[in-house]
């Protein structure tokens, strides 16, 4: 813990006690957790973000979409709407939030729903979409009013919860020992080559229970996708400089990936789920024009692209080379088979008989 973290420790103690007390109310049954009669998979984390929940949800969708009717349920962080919403073709990131819009854009055949009150959200999904066979809860590890059939906890390989502290001294939303509520723990953003010794060391530090399954995943980057017609015409084989635009919790992996694509990477970093404004467009454009390089482009994340596309901001970039870089989750070979089987077996065993 650094010096700032030590100074904030009294606040962490107060915050930690409040969260501890709330968890005990659920543990003792004073606050009720509702269980539903269909497969519900929760994906969440102990930290405040940046562990890769969105690509993990997308992995589950790809795994299940051929055989099951899927719904995702999110809070819709950053949206300017409230209550229950079914995301449709008329929705945008202002109404729905960037992550739900990403799910809807990439998987139009699934149901994408929003509700701050997840119990109400599940009830509304089952009422309005009775054909649904499995619900994926996005960022719901702390939302204990629902008892998921399968709880997946994500933690970053380079910043595992075992090395973190309760907010504000660190980034944990609750104490480390609450990881025991998870059925599955996925260590995300791991190296592509992972030794058994490293695995064993991490699992000992995290104090994994014998009943919990641990899997390791890494990020697979796709090809640059143009955000306007001007960018579609460009030849990308000789990029020398990239201006990275990021409004996500942890931009570091993207930054490292872009360094493999260009000699020079400059960055403009915004806070997580940032809603871009016209002044930001001016800043981005001025910064890009000031870069002394002929072969230069702008690259952002897929999540940021959802927000840029759904505003008038993109009109400012009609003559600029702007792209986004999609990502997908990949599991290490042995982990993939076991993880996929655990998920599919759970859903098949518990899906409703319509």
Buried (B, 14 or more C-beta within 10 A) or exposed (E): EEEEEEEBBEEBEEBBEEBBEBBEEBEEEEEEBEEBEBBBBBBBBBBBBBBBBBBBBBBBBEBBEEEBBBBBBBBBBBBEEEEBBBBEEEBBBBBBBBBBBBBBBEBEEBBBBBBBBBBEBBBBBBEEBEEBBBBBBBBBBBBBBBBBBBBBBBBBBBBBBBBBBBBBBBBBBBBBEBBEBBBBBBBBBBEEEBEEEBBEEBBEEBEBEEEBBBBBBBBEBEEBBBBBEBBEEBEBEEBEBBBBBBBBBBBBBBBEBBEEBBEBBBBBEBEBBBBBEEEBBEBBBEBBEEBEBEBBBBBBBBBBBBBBBBBEBBEBBEEBBBBBBBBBBBBBEEBBEEBBEBBBEBBEEBBBEE
